[in-house]
């Protein structure tokens, strides 16, 4: 540890103690369990009593031997092509499985009793993360902490910060900001906003994302407060918005360095800063169906909510979502009214953390409460529920992840965001009819490819 980092760490820790904000680090007993009865990132290795949650095998790092993987840029290849549903949950039998359903899933059954179904597959936990992730996670378990009222973090990147989350904010950081994902991501994807009558409003976006701190072999200390991530989204459809570019960057402390964002307007050929970009602003190209901080279920600062860990549950969640991204499934067959074709989905029983955020007094947001379901193996948010000002369940979403062989970690695929009031939904990041899928970890992106100058160059 550098002297600079050591001094910053001690100063921040002292400040936290004085303010009564100190995080509870992993105990020696907890840390000793990593890689033993727990996976190296803190999940329970054992299955459940009846075997419906699989025991963790972690037998594959990268592409399994039987998968003909030809490199990044293609569509995800299913390592379980012969799997068939064990059973299907419908509105008629959902009461039998209610204890393992989320409130959002129950609401979808209630809203669409004739069409919404959940095909349940065998639970699979066969992929593992690199050894470097394990080592850094163990290091962070003993020392990582939040600072500045939970708006900043002190930890080493390249692993998880809190394998034993003790507070809601620790779990939020681990599952939304301090994740382990591909360090470069490039794709052209389609967005389908499906109205209640089945009509589809189409969007298309060219996306580039960079998290240079996750480049293998190059961990960073967040005490230096370097940029944590960069993004650039260029609108290709609809035609009226073609050429619009949104770009920005984030740092490791939202209080001292808030998110910076800019927008290029093709009509005026000017780049303007977008102050306060985030929270409940409408996400560009979504038709107002999701907020900026709803992408991947939650992103950015959690300052407007009080967060608490509700506990850990066994829940049927979207998992190993290879089929949903297959080029063999055309949009006409996938994008049925009210929700996607259930036959394209794969749900499995897994243990998830349940995280709840309630809006703080004096703060505003479209959503008065947020509930997230977080996979214990990947520490990623799989499902989310958003409540209106009156406390009613308004919108529910799910992100369909798959293990990306080239990146040795999980990749966020199609996001499905359902509006329970209007009967519409957004299918976000579709690639089925694109010639390529997700291009990951090429290392071709750098910070100069983002920000206002990069947006200006791209727009000319």
N, C-alpha and C positions, 0 to 999 in steps of 0.2 A: 504494500500500500504506500503511495507517495506521501511525503510529508504534508503537501497541500491538501490532499484528500483526507489524511488523518486529522488535520487540524479542523477542517470544515466539518468533518463527521462529529468530532467532539463538541464543537461549538453548537451544532444543530441539536445534538443529543441533550446538551445542557439546557438549551432554550426550550426543548420539549418538556423536560422535567419541570422546569420552572412554571410552565403553563399548564401542567397536568395533562399533557397530550402524548406522553411517551407511549410508543407501541410496545406490546408484550411480545418479545422475541420468542423463538422456539426454545424450549427447554433442552437440556442435555439429553434427557430421556427421549424426547420426541425426535430430536435430530439423529439419535442412535438407531432409530427405527427405519430411517430412509435406506432403501435398497434391501431391506429385510422383509418384515411383514407389510411394509409400505413400499410403493414404488419410489424411485429416486426423487420424484416431485411431490410425494405426499399422499397419493391415492391408496386406498385399501387394495392390496393384491388379491385377497380372497374374494370369491364370489359370494352370493348370498346363500341362505340355507337350502333353498329348493333348486339352486342352480340356474335360475332364470336371469340372474346377473352373472356373467361369466367371470371366472378367475382371470386375472391378468397374466398373459403369456409373454408379451413383449418379444415375440420370436422374430419379428422382422424389423430391420432398420433399413429404410429405403425400399426399393422394389422387391417384392417376394420373388423367389426363384421361378415360379410358374408364370409370372406376368411378363409379357413381351413389351417392356417399356423402352421407348426409343428416344427419350429425352424430353425436355420441357417444351411447352408450346402446343402440345396435343390436348385432346379431351381426356379427362380422368379415366383410367382403366380399372374396371371392377375386379378386385382380387377374389371375390366370392360370386362368380357368375352362376353357380348352380344352386345358390340359396333360394329357397321358396318361403313364403310367409308361413309361420307356425299357426297363426290364426289372424282374424281380422276383427277389430273393434268397430262396432256400428252404434248408432243411436239406440238400437233395440237391445243391445247387450252391454252398453257402457257402464251401467250400474255395477255389473260384476267386476269391473276393472277400475272403479272410481278412485280407489285409494292410490292408484298409480298413474292417475291423469292430472295434468295441471288444470287450473281454472280456465285458462285460455282454450285448451283442448275441449273441455266440457262445454264451453260457450259455443265453439264451432259445431259441436254435435247438436246443441240446442237450436242454433241458428239455421243449420242445414241438415235436418234429420234424415232426409231422403238420399243425400249424395255424399256427405262427408264421411270418410272411413279412414281407419288407420291400420294398414297391414303391418303386423308385428313379426319381426325377424329374430333369428337367433342372436343373442348378445355376443359381440366380438370385441376383444381387447388385445389385438395381436401386434400392434405397432408400438415401437419405442422411440425415445428421443436420444440424440447423441450423448456420449459420455460427458462431453464438456458441459452440457446443460445440467446434468446431474451434479457435477462438481460445483458449478456456480450456484445452483439452487441450495446446496448444502451450506455453502459459504454465506449466502444471503439469509438462510434460516437463523443464523446466529447473530447477524448484525444489521440487516435491513430495517429501515424505519421510515415512517412518514414525518414530515415537518411542515411548518407553516399551516397549521390547522388541517392537515391532510391534503394540502394543495401541492406539496412537493414530496419527493422521495430520495432517499439515500440508499443506493444499492449498486450492485455490479450487474451490468447487462449481459445477455446471453444465457440467462436462466430465469427462474421464477423468483419473485421477491419474497413471497410469503407462503411457503408450502403448508404452514399451520396458521391460517388467518384467524386472528383473535377479535378483530373488529370488522364492521361492515365496510369501512373505507379500505382496509387492507385487502379484503376480498374484491372490492371494486377495482383497485389498482391491478391486482393480479390477473383479473379476467378481462379488463378492457384497455389498459394502457401498457402495463408491463407484461405483455404476453410474449410467447416465443412463436414467431411466425416467419414466413419467408422475408428476406431482407430487401429483395427487389420484386416488384410485381407489375406486369404489364398485360393489358388485355383490352379488347374491344368487346363490349357486352351490350345486350339488348335489355331494355326495361319495358315491361308490359303493365300498364295500369288498366286492369280489367274491371269495367263497371258492372253494376248489378244486372243489367240486361245483356251482358256478354260482350258488349262493344269494347274494343281495345284501343287505348291511346298509346302509341309507340314512342319510345325514346331509344337513343343509342349513344353510348359514351365511350370515348377512348380514355383509359385510366392508366396512370403511372403512380406508383407508390414506392417510397424508399425509407427503410429503417436501417441506416448504416451501422448502428450499434449492434445489430444482430448478424452482421457478416461473420461467418464462422472463423474462429481464431482471433477475433478483434473485439474482445469485450471492452466496455468503457465504464468509467465511474461517473455516476449521475451527479456527484457533488460539483463537477465542473459545469453542470447545467448547459450542456451542449444540446443541439436540436435532437429531439427524440424521433421525429418523423417528418416526412415531406409528402405532399400529394399534389397532383395536377389532373383535373378532369376536363376534357374537351367535349362539348356537345356536338354530336353528328346528326342526331334527329331529336325532336321534330325540326323541320326545315326552318320554321320561324326563329328558332334559337340556335341554328347551326353556326358554329364558330365561337360560341361563348366559351370562355375558359375560366375555371376557378382553380386557384392554386394557393398553397399555404404551407405552413410549418408549425411545429409545436416543440416545446422545450420540456424539461423534466420538472419544472416548478411553475404551475399555472398562476400562482400569485405573483411571483417576481417577473415572469415572462409569459404573459398570456398568448394564446394562439394568434398567429398573424395570418391574414388571408387577403387575397386580391382577386379581382374579377376583370377579365378583358371583355370589352363590349365590341363585337365586330362592326356594329353600326357606326360607332364614333372612332373606332380603332384606338381607344384609350384604355389604360389600365387604372383602375381605381381601387383603393384599399376598401376592404369590407370590415369595418370595425365591429367587434363583438360577434363575429361569425360563429354560429354554433347554437346551442340550446334549442329553443323551439322555433327557430326560423325554419321555413319550409325548405326541404332539400331540393336543389335545382333539378328540374326534369321529372319530379315525382308527382306533379299535379296536386301538390299539397297533401299527399297521402302519408308522408312521413316527415319527421323533423330532422334537422341536421344531426342532432345528438342521438338519433334512433338508428343510424346506419350501423350495422353489426350489433344492433340492439342497444348499445350505449357506447358513446365515445366522448372524449374531452373531460373537462372538469366536472366533478360531482358536487360542486359547492352549493348548489341550490337545494340539495336534499339532505335529510338525515338518514344515514344508512345503517342497517342492522342485519346481522346474520340470523335468519329464521331457523336454519338447521340444515341437515342433510336428509334427502329422501330418495327413494327408488321411484323413478318416473320414466314413462315411455317417451323417448325423445328422438328427433331425427338424428341419424347416425350412419356413418359409412355411406354417404350419399353420392355414390358413383352413378347409379342409374339415372338420377334426375338430370345429370349433365351430359347424357349420352347423345351423340349426333344422330342416333337411330330414332330418337323421339322428336317429332316435329312439333312446332309451336301450336299448330292447329289441333293436335291431339292432347297436348299438355295443358293448354290454357283454357280450361273449361270454366263456365260461369261459377262465381262465388268462391272457388278455390281451385288449385291445380288438380289434375287427374290423380286420384289417390293411388293408382297403380304405379305411378312413377316414384312414389315416396318409399322410404325405408325407415321404420321406427324400431328402436331396440330399447330394452330395459337397462337403464344405467343409474348409478348413484350420482346425484347432483346436489350441489350446494344451492340453497334458496336464499337469495339476497333481496331485501326490500328497502326501497327508498321512499320517504314521505317528504313532501314539499315543506321547506322551512317557512316559518312565519316571516312575513315581510318580503318573501321572494315570489316571483311569478314564473309560471310555466304552463303550457297547455295541459300537462299531466300532473295530477295531484299526488299520484303514487305510481311507482315503478316496481315490478317484481321480475327478477331474473333467475334463470335456471342454468347453473354453471357446471359443466362436466368436471368430475373429479380427476380424470386422467389428463386432459389437455388444458384444464383451467380456462376454457373458453365458454362464452355465453351461447347457449343453444336455443333458448326460448325466452321471450319477454312479454310482459303484460303491462299495459298502460291504462290508467284510470282517469276519468274526466273530473272536473271540478266538483261534481256532486258525489263522487266516490263510485261511479258506475264503471264497469269494465268497458272500455271504448275500443281499444286496438290491441291486437295480439300478434306477435311475430315469431318467426323461427328462422335461424340461419342453418343451412345445410352444409356441413363440413365434410371434407374427405382428406385422407392422408396423402400429401403430395410427395411422391417418391424422390423427386429431385431435391427437395428441401428438407427431407427427414423431419417433417412436422406437418401439422394440420393447416389446411387452406380453407378460408371462407368461400363458400360457393353461393348458390342462389339464396337470396333472402326473400321470405314470403311474409308480407305485412297485410293483415286483415283488418278492415274497418267493420266492426260488428254493428255499427249504426246504419251505414249506407249500403252494406252488402258488397262493397267493392274490395279489391285487393291489388297489391303491387307485387309483381314478380321481378325481382331486382338482380342484376348480374347474370342474366341468361346467356349461355354460350352455345346452346344446342345447334343452332343454324349458322353460327360463325365458323369460318374455315379453321380457326385456331381456338384453343381453350386458354388456359392460364400460362403465361410465360414467367417463370419464377427463378430467382437466384442466379440470373445471368451476370450480375455485377456491372451491367452497362449503364446504370443510372448513377448520377452524382448530384450533390447539392446545387450545382450550377444549372441543372435541368428544371429547377423549381423557382418559384418566387416571381416578382413583377417583371424582371427583365426577361426571364424565360417565357412568361406568358406573352409579352410583347413580341418576342421573336417568333413564337409559334403562331401568333395571330396574323402576322404579315404575309 
